[in-house]
Amino acid sequence: MRWNLRMKAAERGIWKSTEMRRRLAAAGLEISAGKMSALWTGAPTTIRLDDLDVICFVLECAPTDLLICEPEQVKARKPRTVQEPSAAGAGASITPRLGRNRTLPPL
C-alpha cells in the first residue's frame, strides 16, 4: 500500500502539515505534532479507523484515495519454492514463510 495523504491534501490546497493539523482539530481530531509529522512524511504503520474517517472528511475523499494498492509489491513478496537437497533424494520442497526479516534457507 502507498500512503497518499500529501497528494490529496495538495489537491485541497493544503501544503503544510500544520495547516492539515489545524483542519483536523477543527473537525474534532486533536493530533500531536509528532503523529502529524509521521502521517505527513511517510506511510503510517497503523491508523485508527476513526482517525481515517476524519481525515477523509477533511480532505473530502474516500479511504481508497489515501491508501493506494500496489499489486506489483504483493507479487514481489510472493515466496518462491526452494528445493532442499536431501540424503534420500526425495526432493522435498520448502516454501518460506512471509514476513519481515526472513531469509531463504541456505542451499
Backbone hydrogen bonds, N-H to C=O, Kabsch-Sander energy under -0.5 kcal/mol:
donor,donor_aa,acceptor,acceptor_aa,energy
2,R,68,I,-2.4
4,N,2,R,-0.5
4,N,66,L,-2.7
8,K,4,N,-1.9
9,A,5,L,-2.6
10,A,6,R,-2.5
11,E,7,M,-1.9
12,R,8,K,-0.7
12,R,9,A,-1.0
13,G,10,A,-1.7
14,I,9,A,-2.8
15,W,13,G,-0.7
20,M,16,K,-1.8
21,R,17,S,-2.8
22,R,18,T,-2.1
23,R,19,E,-2.1
24,L,20,M,-2.4
25,A,21,R,-2.3
26,A,22,R,-2.0
27,A,23,R,-1.2
28,G,25,A,-1.3
29,L,24,L,-3.0
30,E,28,G,-0.7
31,I,29,L,-0.6
36,M,32,S,-2.5
37,S,33,A,-2.3
38,A,34,G,-2.1
39,L,35,K,-2.4
40,W,36,M,-2.4
41,T,37,S,-2.6
42,G,38,A,-1.5
52,L,48,R,-2.5
53,D,49,L,-2.2
54,V,50,D,-1.7
55,I,51,D,-2.5
56,C,52,L,-2.5
57,F,53,D,-1.9
58,V,54,V,-2.7
59,L,55,I,-2.4
60,E,56,C,-0.8
60,E,57,F,-0.5
61,C,56,C,-2.1
65,D,62,A,-2.0
66,L,62,A,-0.8
66,L,63,P,-0.7
67,L,63,P,-2.6
68,I,2,R,-2.7
68,I,66,L,-0.7
69,C,67,L,-0.6
73,Q,70,E,-1.4
74,V,70,E,-1.1
75,K,71,P,-2.3
76,A,72,E,-1.6
77,R,73,Q,-1.1
77,R,74,V,-0.5
78,K,74,V,-0.8
78,K,75,K,-0.7
82,V,94,I,-2.2
84,E,92,A,-2.0
94,I,82,V,-2.3
102,R,99,G,-0.8
